[in-house]
Amino acid sequence: MTFVVTDKCIRCKYTDCVTVCPVDCFYEGKTMLVIHPDECIDCGVCVPECPAEAIVPDTDPQAAAYAELNQRFSKVWPNIATRKPAPPDAKEWDGVPDKYPGQFSEEPGDD
Amino acid sequence: MLSAFADQCSSPVPSEVQIAALVHGFYAKVRTDAVLGPIFERTIGDWDPHLAKMRDFWSSVMRTSGRYHGNPMAAHLRLKTVRLEHFQRWLALFAMTARELFTPELAEAFIARAENIARSLQLGMFYRRGHTAAEGSA
């Protein structure tokens, strides 16, 4: 089992998760973060930290659509281990449903 | 699964003193254990830095202190003599120590985290990286 970042992260990217993750297993894309499934040790510390409630266990029905995306992009996006400011319009995107089709980007995040 | 996880999120938060007591009490048991003792003695070498690292690890997990940063999966993948039954022994000693030291509520909070992490490490070590299920119970 591992934890999975879902589309609720898209354009919110609060990054509270990365400060508490003991194993630095978050990777940053332009519009969202993902978890590297081979590095996550399932401690669950990140889950309650996410203001957007974007992180779920892979046993959660919401995870199915995003597990492969987490696996794929954690191998190509840069690691993020320190918090950075959320986008200025993060709150406007928080809770918006189905953000993946219009707002997901394969581009890596800024270093 | 979700309800068990929700329980973890609302579980009590131990102090650093309690974490140190657990880590030191647990590894004292490990070092005298007939099965685990020799494995850890071969691997750890210098115990003081390891105990400090484990205090940081459990502080990060139970107190979200962010003090530990490392890659325990990679560290465990290097251990070629560790088998599934060693995890069972590890968890039994850990649970025994937690229940000796803490209220049932706090002890179970530690044990639940340890079980999740152990399961994740086992998946990585025995099922994901070219090991065969023959090493397990299958």
gemmi code that builds the backbone of each chain (N, CA, C; Angstrom):
import gemmi

chains = {
    "A": [
        ("MET", (0.829, -1.193, 0.000), (0.000, 0.000, 0.000), (0.868, 1.247, 0.000)),
        ("THR", (0.342, 2.297, -0.562), (1.033, 3.574, -0.523), (-0.032, 4.669, -0.484)),
        ("PHE", (0.397, 5.897, -0.412), (-0.557, 7.003, -0.492), (-0.454, 7.652, -1.866)),
        ("VAL", (-1.553, 8.262, -2.289), (-1.669, 8.787, -3.644), (-2.179, 10.229, -3.569)),
        ("VAL", (-1.561, 11.122, -4.363), (-2.070, 12.490, -4.473), (-3.107, 12.520, -5.598)),
        ("THR", (-4.270, 13.041, -5.301), (-5.355, 13.088, -6.301), (-5.438, 14.485, -6.942)),
        ("ASP", (-6.398, 14.640, -7.848), (-6.545, 15.909, -8.577), (-6.930, 17.080, -7.674)),
        ("LYS", (-7.282, 16.790, -6.413), (-7.593, 17.904, -5.494), (-6.376, 18.798, -5.260)),
        ("CYS", (-5.185, 18.265, -5.525), (-3.950, 19.056, -5.362), (-3.771, 20.063, -6.504)),
        ("ILE", (-4.377, 19.764, -7.643), (-4.090, 20.559, -8.851), (-4.414, 22.043, -8.632)),
        ("ARG", (-3.411, 22.870, -8.930), (-3.450, 24.340, -8.810), (-3.608, 24.834, -7.372)),
        ("CYS", (-3.549, 23.923, -6.394), (-3.530, 24.338, -4.982), (-2.097, 24.268, -4.458)),
        ("LYS", (-1.478, 23.070, -4.596), (-0.054, 22.907, -4.240), (0.343, 23.653, -2.961)),
        ("TYR", (-0.349, 23.354, -1.874), (-0.041, 24.039, -0.612), (1.330, 23.633, -0.060)),
        ("THR", (1.777, 22.418, -0.387), (3.083, 21.844, -0.001), (3.287, 21.663, 1.506)),
        ("ASP", (2.210, 21.704, 2.292), (2.350, 21.377, 3.724), (2.863, 19.946, 3.899)),
        ("CYS", (2.493, 19.079, 2.969), (2.852, 17.662, 3.043), (4.368, 17.450, 3.059)),
        ("VAL", (5.087, 18.246, 2.287), (6.517, 17.952, 2.114), (7.325, 18.267, 3.374)),
        ("THR", (6.821, 19.156, 4.216), (7.579, 19.487, 5.430), (7.482, 18.374, 6.464)),
        ("VAL", (6.403, 17.606, 6.429), (6.247, 16.547, 7.434), (6.673, 15.171, 6.932)),
        ("CYS", (6.793, 15.006, 5.619), (7.144, 13.679, 5.082), (8.541, 13.280, 5.550)),
        ("PRO", (8.664, 12.170, 6.312), (9.996, 11.800, 6.798), (10.901, 11.235, 5.712)),
        ("VAL", (10.334, 10.809, 4.598), (11.168, 10.135, 3.601), (11.280, 10.931, 2.292)),
        ("ASP", (10.838, 12.169, 2.302), (10.993, 13.069, 1.152), (10.552, 12.420, -0.160)),
        ("CYS", (9.331, 11.902, -0.177), (8.905, 11.138, -1.356), (7.935, 11.911, -2.245)),
        ("PHE", (7.884, 13.247, -2.092), (7.022, 14.063, -2.965), (7.820, 14.608, -4.146)),
        ("TYR", (7.159, 14.657, -5.292), (7.769, 15.176, -6.519), (6.825, 16.231, -7.096)),
        ("GLU", (7.423, 17.264, -7.704), (6.627, 18.434, -8.054), (6.458, 18.627, -9.558)),
        ("GLY", (5.202, 18.667, -9.981), (4.876, 19.070, -11.340), (4.472, 20.534, -11.349)),
        ("LYS", (4.177, 21.044, -12.532), (3.822, 22.463, -12.644), (2.552, 22.784, -11.860)),
        ("THR", (1.572, 21.850, -11.889), (0.298, 22.167, -11.228), (-0.064, 21.266, -10.056)),
        ("MET", (0.711, 20.198, -9.802), (0.386, 19.352, -8.653), (1.623, 18.587, -8.182)),
        ("LEU", (1.509, 17.986, -6.994), (2.558, 17.120, -6.482), (2.126, 15.672, -6.636)),
        ("VAL", (3.101, 14.758, -6.636), (2.790, 13.326, -6.610), (3.695, 12.645, -5.591)),
        ("ILE", (3.303, 11.435, -5.194), (4.074, 10.619, -4.248), (4.745, 9.477, -5.010)),
        ("HIS", (6.028, 9.267, -4.728), (6.736, 8.130, -5.334), (6.342, 6.852, -4.574)),
        ("PRO", (5.648, 5.927, -5.248), (5.125, 4.768, -4.518), (6.201, 3.837, -3.971)),
        ("ASP", (7.386, 3.847, -4.563), (8.450, 2.965, -4.064), (9.208, 3.589, -2.896)),
        ("GLU", (9.007, 4.862, -2.640), (9.708, 5.529, -1.543), (8.805, 5.778, -0.338)),
        ("CYS", (7.502, 5.938, -0.595), (6.536, 6.154, 0.497), (6.539, 4.934, 1.403)),
        ("ILE", (6.594, 5.168, 2.729), (6.582, 4.040, 3.677), (5.250, 3.952, 4.405)),
        ("ASP", (4.255, 4.676, 3.904), (2.913, 4.458, 4.427), (2.711, 4.937, 5.847)),
        ("CYS", (3.473, 5.936, 6.268), (3.315, 6.388, 7.655), (2.049, 7.220, 7.816)),
        ("GLY", (1.585, 7.830, 6.716), (0.317, 8.553, 6.767), (0.391, 9.952, 7.358)),
        ("VAL", (1.588, 10.416, 7.687), (1.734, 11.715, 8.341), (1.229, 12.865, 7.462)),
        ("CYS", (1.387, 12.732, 6.150), (1.026, 13.811, 5.230), (-0.475, 14.025, 5.111)),
        ("VAL", (-1.248, 12.972, 5.335), (-2.681, 13.028, 5.000), (-3.427, 14.153, 5.722)),
        ("PRO", (-3.335, 14.229, 7.057), (-4.084, 15.297, 7.729), (-3.485, 16.683, 7.516)),
        ("GLU", (-2.257, 16.756, 6.992), (-1.612, 18.066, 6.782), (-2.147, 18.784, 5.554)),
        ("CYS", (-2.720, 18.055, 4.601), (-3.109, 18.658, 3.325), (-4.416, 19.449, 3.469)),
        ("PRO", (-4.354, 20.775, 3.284), (-5.573, 21.583, 3.431), (-6.625, 21.232, 2.379)),
        ("ALA", (-6.173, 20.703, 1.233), (-7.108, 20.376, 0.147), (-7.626, 18.941, 0.245)),
        ("GLU", (-7.152, 18.210, 1.257), (-7.537, 16.793, 1.435), (-7.302, 15.999, 0.151)),
        ("ALA", (-6.117, 16.226, -0.432), (-5.810, 15.629, -1.735), (-5.118, 14.270, -1.627)),
        ("ILE", (-4.680, 13.890, -0.422), (-3.892, 12.656, -0.291), (-4.750, 11.551, 0.315)),
        ("VAL", (-4.796, 10.424, -0.385), (-5.624, 9.299, 0.070), (-4.817, 7.999, 0.000)),
        ("PRO", (-5.190, 7.010, 0.824), (-4.533, 5.701, 0.682), (-4.916, 5.055, -0.648)),
        ("ASP", (-4.043, 4.208, -1.175), (-4.355, 3.652, -2.503), (-5.518, 2.669, -2.468)),
        ("THR", (-6.017, 2.378, -1.283), (-7.209, 1.535, -1.161), (-8.492, 2.357, -1.301)),
        ("ASP", (-8.351, 3.672, -1.305), (-9.516, 4.556, -1.419), (-9.992, 4.589, -2.880)),
        ("PRO", (-11.294, 4.559, -3.117), (-11.793, 4.596, -4.496), (-11.280, 5.803, -5.300)),
        ("GLN", (-11.058, 6.931, -4.624), (-10.544, 8.123, -5.325), (-9.132, 7.908, -5.874)),
        ("ALA", (-8.390, 6.957, -5.294), (-6.978, 6.791, -5.649), (-6.792, 6.126, -7.004)),
        ("ALA", (-7.756, 5.293, -7.389), (-7.576, 4.440, -8.562), (-7.164, 5.239, -9.802)),
        ("ALA", (-7.822, 6.375, -10.007), (-7.561, 7.148, -11.217), (-6.200, 7.824, -11.205)),
        ("TYR", (-5.568, 7.932, -10.031), (-4.336, 8.727, -9.930), (-3.095, 7.931, -9.526)),
        ("ALA", (-3.269, 6.652, -9.187), (-2.128, 5.846, -8.741), (-1.053, 5.767, -9.831)),
        ("GLU", (-1.479, 5.500, -11.060), (-0.525, 5.373, -12.156), (0.146, 6.709, -12.461)),
        ("LEU", (-0.637, 7.791, -12.375), (-0.088, 9.133, -12.605), (1.007, 9.445, -11.569)),
        ("ASN", (0.756, 9.070, -10.299), (1.769, 9.292, -9.254), (3.033, 8.508, -9.568)),
        ("GLN", (2.842, 7.249, -9.951), (3.997, 6.398, -10.256), (4.802, 6.968, -11.430)),
        ("ARG", (4.106, 7.351, -12.475), (4.769, 7.806, -13.699), (5.530, 9.112, -13.484)),
        ("PHE", (4.860, 10.102, -12.903), (5.490, 11.420, -12.848), (6.469, 11.562, -11.684)),
        ("SER", (6.381, 10.685, -10.671), (7.377, 10.750, -9.590), (8.750, 10.343, -10.108)),
        ("LYS", (8.769, 9.672, -11.245), (10.052, 9.252, -11.814), (10.680, 10.336, -12.691)),
        ("VAL", (9.906, 11.338, -13.093), (10.446, 12.357, -14.012), (10.425, 13.786, -13.442)),
        ("TRP", (9.542, 14.059, -12.504), (9.499, 15.406, -11.924), (10.565, 15.541, -10.834)),
        ("PRO", (10.971, 16.790, -10.500), (11.981, 16.979, -9.452), (11.413, 16.735, -8.049)),
        ("ASN", (12.278, 16.270, -7.168), (11.898, 16.067, -5.772), (11.627, 17.410, -5.107)),
        ("ILE", (10.654, 17.434, -4.221), (10.412, 18.649, -3.420), (10.385, 18.262, -1.944)),
        ("ALA", (11.316, 18.824, -1.172), (11.438, 18.451, 0.233), (11.271, 19.642, 1.172)),
        ("THR", (11.169, 20.838, 0.605), (10.904, 21.994, 1.463), (9.693, 22.753, 0.933)),
        ("ARG", (8.977, 23.300, 1.880), (7.732, 23.986, 1.565), (7.997, 25.245, 0.734)),
        ("LYS", (7.069, 25.553, -0.146), (7.147, 26.814, -0.876), (5.766, 27.457, -0.865)),
        ("PRO", (5.683, 28.764, -1.132), (4.370, 29.412, -1.082), (3.415, 28.803, -2.103)),
        ("ALA", (2.155, 28.684, -1.717), (1.136, 28.182, -2.638), (0.903, 29.233, -3.728)),
        ("PRO", (0.388, 28.818, -4.896), (0.048, 29.800, -5.932), (-0.935, 30.831, -5.366)),
        ("PRO", (-0.872, 32.073, -5.852), (-1.732, 33.126, -5.298), (-3.230, 32.805, -5.389)),
        ("ASP", (-3.602, 32.014, -6.420), (-5.030, 31.697, -6.575), (-5.382, 30.298, -6.062)),
        ("ALA", (-4.513, 29.749, -5.172), (-4.731, 28.387, -4.668), (-6.116, 28.220, -4.049)),
        ("LYS", (-6.522, 29.174, -3.258), (-7.806, 29.044, -2.546), (-8.990, 29.005, -3.520)),
        ("GLU", (-8.853, 29.724, -4.650), (-9.942, 29.708, -5.633), (-10.105, 28.333, -6.287)),
        ("TRP", (-8.983, 27.584, -6.373), (-9.049, 26.254, -6.993), (-9.349, 25.156, -5.987)),
        ("ASP", (-9.233, 25.472, -4.702), (-9.445, 24.480, -3.641), (-10.908, 24.017, -3.667)),
        ("GLY", (-11.091, 22.728, -3.873), (-12.444, 22.172, -3.845), (-13.153, 22.174, -5.191)),
        ("VAL", (-12.548, 22.774, -6.212), (-13.156, 22.738, -7.550), (-13.120, 21.289, -8.048)),
        ("PRO", (-14.240, 20.722, -8.470), (-14.238, 19.314, -8.886), (-13.597, 19.106, -10.268)),
        ("ASP", (-13.128, 17.884, -10.489), (-12.628, 17.456, -11.815), (-11.626, 18.425, -12.430)),
        ("LYS", (-10.567, 18.703, -11.702), (-9.571, 19.652, -12.207), (-8.634, 19.019, -13.229)),
        ("TYR", (-8.579, 17.673, -13.238), (-7.591, 17.009, -14.096), (-7.716, 17.374, -15.584)),
        ("PRO", (-8.912, 17.264, -16.180), (-8.987, 17.456, -17.638), (-8.459, 18.814, -18.114)),
        ("GLY", (-8.765, 19.891, -17.419), (-8.362, 21.205, -17.917), (-7.086, 21.764, -17.315)),
        ("GLN", (-6.709, 21.287, -16.121), (-5.661, 21.985, -15.377), (-4.400, 21.163, -15.124)),
        ("PHE", (-4.431, 19.851, -15.395), (-3.227, 19.051, -15.170), (-2.188, 19.380, -16.228)),
        ("SER", (-0.912, 19.412, -15.800), (0.173, 19.634, -16.750), (1.255, 18.588, -16.528)),
        ("GLU", (1.797, 18.073, -17.610), (2.908, 17.121, -17.512), (4.239, 17.821, -17.252)),
        ("GLU", (4.249, 19.151, -17.343), (5.471, 19.925, -17.132), (5.990, 19.742, -15.716)),
        ("PRO", (7.307, 19.680, -15.536), (7.853, 19.594, -14.177), (7.684, 20.921, -13.435)),
        ("GLY", (7.767, 20.856, -12.107), (7.701, 22.076, -11.311), (9.009, 22.843, -11.396)),
        ("ASP", (8.993, 24.076, -10.887), (10.217, 24.876, -10.852), (11.093, 24.383, -9.720)),
        ("ASP", (12.404, 24.425, -9.889), (13.305, 24.047, -8.799), (13.439, 25.201, -7.825)),
    ],
    "B": [
        ("MET", (-10.499, 0.079, 6.490), (-9.210, 0.750, 6.264), (-9.321, 2.232, 6.538)),
        ("LEU", (-10.353, 2.856, 5.973), (-10.486, 4.301, 6.155), (-10.770, 4.644, 7.601)),
        ("SER", (-11.611, 3.847, 8.267), (-11.915, 4.165, 9.656), (-10.685, 3.947, 10.531)),
        ("ALA", (-9.914, 2.906, 10.216), (-8.674, 2.679, 10.974), (-7.732, 3.849, 10.779)),
        ("PHE", (-7.706, 4.374, 9.565), (-6.821, 5.488, 9.307), (-7.308, 6.757, 9.996)),
        ("ALA", (-8.609, 6.963, 9.997), (-9.165, 8.129, 10.683), (-8.815, 8.073, 12.163)),
        ("ASP", (-8.821, 6.857, 12.739), (-8.443, 6.698, 14.144), (-7.015, 7.163, 14.368)),
        ("GLN", (-6.142, 6.809, 13.418), (-4.738, 7.210, 13.561), (-4.594, 8.716, 13.582)),
        ("CYS", (-5.391, 9.368, 12.740), (-5.267, 10.826, 12.608), (-5.657, 11.526, 13.899)),
        ("SER", (-6.556, 10.943, 14.663), (-6.997, 11.594, 15.888), (-6.337, 10.988, 17.127)),
        ("SER", (-5.293, 10.192, 16.919), (-4.685, 9.492, 18.049), (-3.849, 10.453, 18.886)),
        ("PRO", (-3.554, 10.064, 20.149), (-2.815, 10.954, 21.040), (-1.385, 11.191, 20.560)),
        ("VAL", (-0.832, 12.329, 20.932), (0.523, 12.697, 20.511), (1.484, 12.479, 21.674)),
        ("PRO", (2.501, 11.630, 21.487), (3.454, 11.385, 22.569), (4.440, 12.545, 22.713)),
        ("SER", (5.041, 12.651, 23.902), (6.115, 13.638, 24.111), (7.428, 13.072, 23.574)),
        ("GLU", (8.424, 13.951, 23.429), (9.757, 13.486, 23.009), (10.335, 12.509, 24.046)),
        ("VAL", (10.023, 12.746, 25.315), (10.520, 11.859, 26.384), (9.915, 10.460, 26.217)),
        ("GLN", (8.633, 10.415, 25.888), (7.984, 9.111, 25.679), (8.573, 8.403, 24.458)),
        ("ILE", (8.857, 9.170, 23.422), (9.451, 8.574, 22.218), (10.833, 7.996, 22.541)),
        ("ALA", (11.624, 8.749, 23.291), (12.956, 8.255, 23.664), (12.836, 6.977, 24.496)),
        ("ALA", (11.869, 6.939, 25.412), (11.683, 5.746, 26.248), (11.336, 4.538, 25.384)),
        ("LEU", (10.467, 4.747, 24.402), (10.075, 3.645, 23.521), (11.271, 3.171, 22.690)),
        ("VAL", (11.963, 4.100, 22.072), (13.076, 3.737, 21.191), (14.151, 2.994, 21.981)),
        ("HIS", (14.529, 3.517, 23.132), (15.608, 2.884, 23.900), (15.153, 1.548, 24.494)),
        ("GLY", (13.912, 1.510, 24.977), (13.387, 0.255, 25.534), (13.266, -0.818, 24.467)),
        ("PHE", (12.793, -0.422, 23.305), (12.599, -1.376, 22.218), (13.936, -1.936, 21.731)),
        ("TYR", (14.902, -1.062, 21.472), (16.178, -1.569, 20.935), (16.975, -2.345, 21.983)),
        ("ALA", (16.731, -2.078, 23.272), (17.349, -2.918, 24.306), (16.837, -4.353, 24.169)),
        ("LYS", (15.541, -4.498, 23.882), (14.975, -5.836, 23.669), (15.541, -6.468, 22.387)),
        ("VAL", (15.612, -5.661, 21.338), (16.111, -6.170, 20.049), (17.524, -6.723, 20.212)),
        ("ARG", (18.360, -5.990, 20.931), (19.778, -6.372, 21.015), (19.987, -7.662, 21.788)),
        ("THR", (19.061, -7.989, 22.680), (19.200, -9.251, 23.425), (18.336, -10.363, 22.836)),
        ("ASP", (17.652, -10.075, 21.750), (16.786, -11.083, 21.137), (17.630, -12.075, 20.326)),
        ("ALA", (17.320, -13.366, 20.504), (18.131, -14.404, 19.858), (18.064, -14.313, 18.330)),
        ("VAL", (16.900, -13.907, 17.799), (16.732, -13.865, 16.344), (17.203, -12.530, 15.766)),
        ("LEU", (16.690, -11.424, 16.328), (16.983, -10.109, 15.755), (18.334, -9.549, 16.190)),
        ("GLY", (18.768, -9.899, 17.395), (20.001, -9.333, 17.948), (21.184, -9.417, 16.989)),
        ("PRO", (21.509, -10.618, 16.511), (22.679, -10.747, 15.618), (22.532, -9.947, 14.319)),
        ("ILE", (21.322, -9.870, 13.776), (21.111, -9.123, 12.526), (21.398, -7.648, 12.744)),
        ("PHE", (20.849, -7.103, 13.832), (21.059, -5.673, 14.105), (22.516, -5.386, 14.459)),
        ("GLU", (23.148, -6.273, 15.233), (24.551, -6.025, 15.621), (25.442, -5.984, 14.380)),
        ("ARG", (25.171, -6.869, 13.414), (25.945, -6.879, 12.177), (25.746, -5.592, 11.377)),
        ("THR", (24.507, -5.061, 11.412), (24.153, -3.961, 10.518), (24.431, -2.592, 11.121)),
        ("ILE", (24.163, -2.434, 12.410), (24.190, -1.100, 13.018), (25.606, -0.647, 13.364)),
        ("GLY", (26.373, -1.498, 13.996), (27.724, -1.083, 14.393), (27.698, -0.106, 15.556)),
        ("ASP", (27.556, 1.174, 15.259), (27.568, 2.214, 16.291), (26.122, 2.548, 16.681)),
        ("TRP", (25.739, 2.207, 17.907), (24.325, 2.314, 18.287), (23.854, 3.725, 18.603)),
        ("ASP", (24.723, 4.572, 19.145), (24.250, 5.900, 19.564), (23.661, 6.708, 18.409)),
        ("PRO", (24.363, 6.788, 17.257), (23.752, 7.521, 16.127), (22.464, 6.865, 15.639)),
        ("HIS", (22.400, 5.529, 15.700), (21.194, 4.857, 15.242), (20.012, 5.179, 16.159)),
        ("LEU", (20.255, 5.171, 17.460), (19.170, 5.483, 18.402), (18.706, 6.931, 18.218)),
        ("ALA", (19.650, 7.836, 17.977), (19.279, 9.244, 17.742), (18.426, 9.357, 16.479)),
        ("LYS", (18.827, 8.601, 15.450), (18.083, 8.624, 14.185), (16.669, 8.064, 14.379)),
        ("MET", (16.558, 6.997, 15.185), (15.238, 6.401, 15.415), (14.343, 7.303, 16.270)),
        ("ARG", (14.968, 8.049, 17.211), (14.178, 9.041, 17.970), (13.637, 10.103, 17.011)),
        ("ASP", (14.479, 10.555, 16.081), (14.044, 11.551, 15.094), (12.944, 10.979, 14.195)),
        ("PHE", (13.122, 9.719, 13.789), (12.139, 9.097, 12.910), (10.757, 9.054, 13.575)),
        ("TRP", (10.725, 8.546, 14.805), (9.426, 8.411, 15.478), (8.852, 9.764, 15.876)),
        ("SER", (9.728, 10.729, 16.108), (9.252, 12.093, 16.358), (8.577, 12.646, 15.103)),
        ("SER", (9.160, 12.381, 13.950), (8.572, 12.835, 12.686), (7.236, 12.152, 12.413)),
        ("VAL", (7.166, 10.866, 12.732), (5.954, 10.104, 12.437), (4.826, 10.416, 13.440)),
        ("MET", (5.166, 10.520, 14.718), (4.124, 10.662, 15.739), (3.844, 12.115, 16.108)),
        ("ARG", (4.803, 13.006, 15.848), (4.644, 14.407, 16.245), (4.742, 15.358, 15.046)),
        ("THR", (4.857, 14.799, 13.846), (5.042, 15.577, 12.605), (6.079, 16.679, 12.792)),
        ("SER", (7.179, 16.327, 13.448), (8.209, 17.329, 13.767), (9.142, 17.604, 12.595)),
        ("GLY", (9.123, 16.728, 11.577), (9.995, 16.932, 10.421), (11.471, 16.766, 10.733)),
        ("ARG", (11.816, 16.097, 11.850), (13.231, 16.012, 12.243), (14.005, 14.956, 11.468)),
        ("TYR", (13.316, 13.927, 11.021), (13.996, 12.858, 10.287), (13.843, 13.088, 8.787)),
        ("HIS", (14.933, 12.957, 8.071), (14.860, 12.906, 6.612), (15.783, 11.791, 6.149)),
        ("GLY", (15.238, 10.806, 5.507), (16.068, 9.695, 5.058), (15.298, 8.826, 4.096)),
        ("ASN", (15.883, 7.705, 3.740), (15.246, 6.788, 2.805), (15.286, 5.374, 3.384)),
        ("PRO", (14.368, 5.111, 4.332), (14.389, 3.797, 4.991), (14.132, 2.642, 4.024)),
        ("MET", (13.388, 2.894, 2.932), (13.166, 1.807, 1.970), (14.500, 1.362, 1.372)),
        ("ALA", (15.308, 2.330, 0.941), (16.611, 1.979, 0.357), (17.488, 1.273, 1.386)),
        ("ALA", (17.468, 1.729, 2.630), (18.288, 1.111, 3.682), (17.879, -0.349, 3.892)),
        ("HIS", (16.565, -0.603, 3.854), (16.104, -1.982, 4.075), (16.341, -2.877, 2.865)),
        ("LEU", (16.294, -2.295, 1.662), (16.528, -3.107, 0.461), (17.957, -3.660, 0.421)),
        ("ARG", (18.856, -3.033, 1.147), (20.241, -3.534, 1.192), (20.395, -4.760, 2.087)),
        ("LEU", (19.378, -5.027, 2.919), (19.491, -6.102, 3.908), (19.059, -7.427, 3.292)),
        ("LYS", (20.010, -8.174, 2.814), (19.661, -9.369, 2.050), (19.315, -10.576, 2.926)),
        ("THR", (19.617, -10.526, 4.235), (19.328, -11.697, 5.071), (18.012, -11.559, 5.830)),
        ("VAL", (17.363, -10.394, 5.705), (16.108, -10.180, 6.444), (14.962, -10.886, 5.732)),
        ("ARG", (14.157, -11.645, 6.531), (13.022, -12.372, 5.967), (11.713, -11.901, 6.612)),
        ("LEU", (10.611, -12.346, 6.055), (9.301, -11.902, 6.545), (9.131, -12.151, 8.036)),
        ("GLU", (9.602, -13.310, 8.519), (9.381, -13.632, 9.937), (10.135, -12.689, 10.867)),
        ("HIS", (11.188, -12.076, 10.345), (11.904, -11.092, 11.168), (11.030, -9.857, 11.437)),
        ("PHE", (10.196, -9.499, 10.450), (9.283, -8.372, 10.663), (8.258, -8.702, 11.751)),
        ("GLN", (7.798, -9.951, 11.760), (6.834, -10.356, 12.788), (7.447, -10.247, 14.179)),
        ("ARG", (8.698, -10.679, 14.289), (9.394, -10.607, 15.569), (9.605, -9.146, 15.976)),
        ("TRP", (10.016, -8.330, 15.002), (10.225, -6.894, 15.251), (8.939, -6.274, 15.788)),
        ("LEU", (7.836, -6.543, 15.112), (6.549, -5.955, 15.519), (6.111, -6.451, 16.890)),
        ("ALA", (6.392, -7.717, 17.193), (5.998, -8.268, 18.501), (6.760, -7.559, 19.625)),
        ("LEU", (8.058, -7.359, 19.432), (8.863, -6.677, 20.454), (8.470, -5.210, 20.583)),
        ("PHE", (8.165, -4.597, 19.450), (7.758, -3.189, 19.456), (6.432, -3.025, 20.216)),
        ("ALA", (5.487, -3.901, 19.919), (4.175, -3.838, 20.583), (4.319, -4.087, 22.083)),
        ("MET", (5.165, -5.059, 22.435), (5.387, -5.374, 23.850), (5.929, -4.136, 24.579)),
        ("THR", (6.915, -3.480, 23.976), (7.524, -2.297, 24.600), (6.504, -1.173, 24.731)),
        ("ALA", (5.755, -0.919, 23.670), (4.768, 0.176, 23.697), (3.718, -0.072, 24.774)),
        ("ARG", (3.280, -1.328, 24.890), (2.224, -1.646, 25.878), (2.772, -1.610, 27.301)),
        ("GLU", (4.053, -1.884, 27.472), (4.659, -1.767, 28.813), (4.725, -0.313, 29.268)),
        ("LEU", (4.948, 0.586, 28.304), (5.251, 1.978, 28.659), (4.039, 2.908, 28.679)),
        ("PHE", (3.059, 2.647, 27.811), (2.044, 3.673, 27.555), (0.636, 3.188, 27.865)),
        ("THR", (-0.288, 4.143, 27.875), (-1.712, 3.800, 27.953), (-2.063, 2.981, 26.709)),
        ("PRO", (-3.118, 2.166, 26.801), (-3.502, 1.371, 25.624), (-3.717, 2.240, 24.389)),
        ("GLU", (-4.306, 3.415, 24.551), (-4.602, 4.283, 23.411), (-3.323, 4.729, 22.697)),
        ("LEU", (-2.343, 5.167, 23.489), (-1.094, 5.631, 22.886), (-0.297, 4.457, 22.319)),
        ("ALA", (-0.282, 3.348, 23.065), (0.446, 2.170, 22.580), (-0.102, 1.723, 21.231)),
        ("GLU", (-1.421, 1.680, 21.110), (-2.020, 1.222, 19.851), (-1.749, 2.208, 18.713)),
        ("ALA", (-1.638, 3.496, 19.046), (-1.314, 4.486, 18.007), (0.071, 4.223, 17.430)),
        ("PHE", (1.043, 3.945, 18.313), (2.393, 3.600, 17.846), (2.359, 2.299, 17.028)),
        ("ILE", (1.652, 1.308, 17.544), (1.655, -0.011, 16.903), (1.019, 0.063, 15.510)),
        ("ALA", (-0.056, 0.852, 15.389), (-0.720, 0.973, 14.086), (0.228, 1.581, 13.049)),
        ("ARG", (0.954, 2.614, 13.455), (1.916, 3.232, 12.529), (3.008, 2.222, 12.159)),
        ("ALA", (3.523, 1.520, 13.182), (4.609, 0.562, 12.928), (4.151, -0.535, 11.973)),
        ("GLU", (2.909, -0.992, 12.157), (2.409, -2.068, 11.291), (2.285, -1.596, 9.842)),
        ("ASN", (1.791, -0.371, 9.651), (1.690, 0.175, 8.289), (3.052, 0.291, 7.626)),
        ("ILE", (4.011, 0.830, 8.382), (5.347, 1.044, 7.825), (6.008, -0.305, 7.528)),
        ("ALA", (5.836, -1.263, 8.445), (6.425, -2.589, 8.235), (5.835, -3.248, 6.983)),
        ("ARG", (4.535, -3.085, 6.793), (3.871, -3.685, 5.630), (4.430, -3.069, 4.339)),
        ("SER", (4.630, -1.761, 4.391), (5.153, -1.064, 3.222), (6.576, -1.524, 2.902)),
        ("LEU", (7.414, -1.656, 3.938), (8.795, -2.107, 3.716), (8.812, -3.545, 3.190)),
        ("GLN", (7.925, -4.381, 3.733), (7.867, -5.772, 3.256), (7.470, -5.832, 1.783)),
        ("LEU", (6.493, -4.996, 1.399), (6.084, -4.960, -0.016), (7.276, -4.621, -0.899)),
        ("GLY", (8.030, -3.622, -0.477), (9.185, -3.205, -1.260), (10.270, -4.263, -1.309)),
        ("MET", (10.483, -4.938, -0.162), (11.602, -5.877, -0.068), (11.306, -7.235, -0.686)),
        ("PHE", (10.078, -7.696, -0.541), (9.803, -9.092, -0.906), (8.909, -9.262, -2.128)),
        ("TYR", (8.199, -8.205, -2.526), (7.222, -8.394, -3.594), (7.418, -7.483, -4.793)),
        ("ARG", (8.171, -6.412, -4.619), (8.216, -5.430, -5.697), (9.518, -5.481, -6.475)),
        ("ARG", (10.578, -5.990, -5.863), (11.908, -5.822, -6.438), (12.538, -7.124, -6.904)),
        ("GLY", (11.734, -7.989, -7.484), (12.328, -9.172, -8.072), (12.469, -10.340, -7.120)),
        ("HIS", (12.097, -10.140, -5.825), (12.057, -11.290, -4.939), (10.834, -12.117, -5.306)),
        ("THR", (10.818, -13.364, -4.956), (9.657, -14.184, -5.280), (8.804, -14.377, -4.039)),
        ("ALA", (7.538, -14.698, -4.290), (6.623, -14.918, -3.176), (7.023, -16.140, -2.365)),
        ("ALA", (7.917, -16.982, -2.922), (8.358, -18.174, -2.198), (9.037, -17.810, -0.883)),
        ("GLU", (9.573, -16.595, -0.797), (10.192, -16.167, 0.451), (9.145, -15.896, 1.522)),
        ("GLY", (7.914, -15.686, 1.081), (6.849, -15.438, 2.043), (6.095, -16.717, 2.336)),
        ("SER", (4.833, -16.592, 2.630), (4.064, -17.762, 3.028), (3.438, -18.448, 1.818)),
        ("ALA", (3.504, -17.806, 0.638), (2.842, -18.378, -0.531), (3.585, -19.604, -1.044)),
    ],
}
model = gemmi.Model(1)
for chain_id, residues in chains.items():
    chain = gemmi.Chain(chain_id)
    for i, (resn, *xyz) in enumerate(residues, 1):
        res = gemmi.Residue()
        res.name, res.seqid = resn, gemmi.SeqId(i, " ")
        for name, pos in zip(("N", "CA", "C"), xyz):
            atom = gemmi.Atom()
            atom.name, atom.element = name, gemmi.Element(name[0])
            atom.pos, atom.b_iso = gemmi.Position(*pos), 0.0
            res.add_atom(atom)
        chain.add_residue(res)
    model.add_chain(chain)
structure = gemmi.Structure()
structure.add_model(model)
structure.setup_entities()
